Amino acid sequence: MKSIQISLQMASQVKTFVSIVQKYDFDIELKSERYVVDAKSILGIFSLDLSKPLIVEIHSDDCGELLDELKDFEI
């Protein structure tokens, strides 16, 4: 499992983020404080406090390509 910290400040960033993570078969979660949602769910993401950094947890060790695609969101 890999974890990175990201920021999603605008709705357009959320849409782009979801379109990226939906391409992958493995589980990906977003954490904000004590809340955890499916990173492939737009509604789930909007239920989080997007003013704070989010933790992406990727449940795969073969995720180098995904990490490269998420570089623009990393903080």
Steps between C-alpha positions, in 0.01 A plus 500: 500500500622849413384836640539854371365834615301706250288811477173530306386862522265535200222289352694470174792345691266245661359406159850457354618301804202260479548448125862402569437257788201331330738354239662273760359170624643509852338669801584865562375690805504864604538593867423829666553493876290202613287469184580253222329490160545314172726721286301398191181661641442866415223526760721337762778749433265797525391374843854565628645830620690600185655804666745265674760262352378150414683168523473265202547135597572273206447130569755372250877481482496532120377860485789696352297613200219627725747686723640673192151608392424639847816718519300815416285453813782426747593751766 
